[in-house]
Amino acid sequence: MMVIGITCGIIIVAILVMGFFEYQYTRYECANCGKLHKPKVWRWMINLPVGEWKELKCPWCGDKNWHRRNMEE
């Protein structure tokens, strides 16, 4: 029983760490104005991606549209 708990804990920590790095190094490109932006953590978590796209509101032009994910190097 303890092994299952430890395994589940390790999996949850791994998912949280991967999510942190994804959020840290990802910007989204507005389809309307082309500028890169980083959404707030709450918006990033609740908007589910469709491939490389997320429906977000651009802070620069105010357009609510599908924005393409752009990973930083």
C-alpha positions in Angstrom: 0.0 0.0 0.0 2.8 2.4 0.9 4.5 1.7 -2.5 1.4 2.9 -4.3 1.2 6.1 -2.3 4.9 6.9 -3.0 4.5 6.1 -6.7 1.5 8.4 -6.9 3.3 11.1 -5.1 6.3 10.9 -7.4 4.0 11.1 -10.5 2.2 14.1 -9.1 5.5 15.9 -8.4 6.8 15.1 -11.9 3.6 16.5 -13.5 3.9 19.7 -11.4 7.6 20.1 -12.4 6.8 19.6 -16.1 4.0 22.1 -15.9 6.2 24.7 -14.2 8.9 24.4 -16.9 6.2 24.5 -19.7 4.8 27.7 -18.3 8.2 29.2 -17.5 9.5 28.8 -21.1 6.4 29.2 -23.2 5.1 32.4 -24.8 2.1 32.7 -27.1 2.0 34.6 -30.4 -1.1 36.6 -31.2 -2.6 35.7 -34.6 -3.8 39.3 -35.0 -0.8 41.5 -34.1 2.0 38.8 -34.0 3.4 39.9 -30.6 4.5 37.4 -28.1 3.0 37.4 -24.6 2.8 35.2 -21.5 -0.7 34.7 -20.0 -1.4 34.8 -16.3 -0.9 31.4 -14.6 -4.7 31.0 -14.0 -5.6 31.6 -17.7 -2.8 29.3 -18.7 -4.1 26.5 -16.5 -7.8 26.7 -17.4 -7.5 27.1 -21.2 -6.9 23.7 -22.7 -4.6 23.6 -25.7 -5.5 22.2 -29.1 -2.2 21.1 -30.4 0.0 24.1 -30.3 -2.9 26.5 -30.0 -4.7 28.1 -27.0 -7.6 30.5 -27.0 -6.3 33.5 -25.1 -6.8 37.3 -25.0 -3.9 39.3 -26.3 -2.8 42.0 -23.8 -1.4 44.2 -26.6 -4.4 44.4 -29.1 -7.2 42.9 -27.0 -8.1 40.2 -29.6 -9.5 37.0 -28.1 -8.4 34.4 -30.6 -6.3 31.2 -30.9 -2.7 32.0 -30.1 0.2 29.7 -31.2 2.7 28.4 -28.6 6.2 29.6 -29.0 8.9 27.9 -26.9 11.8 30.1 -25.8 15.3 28.7 -26.2 
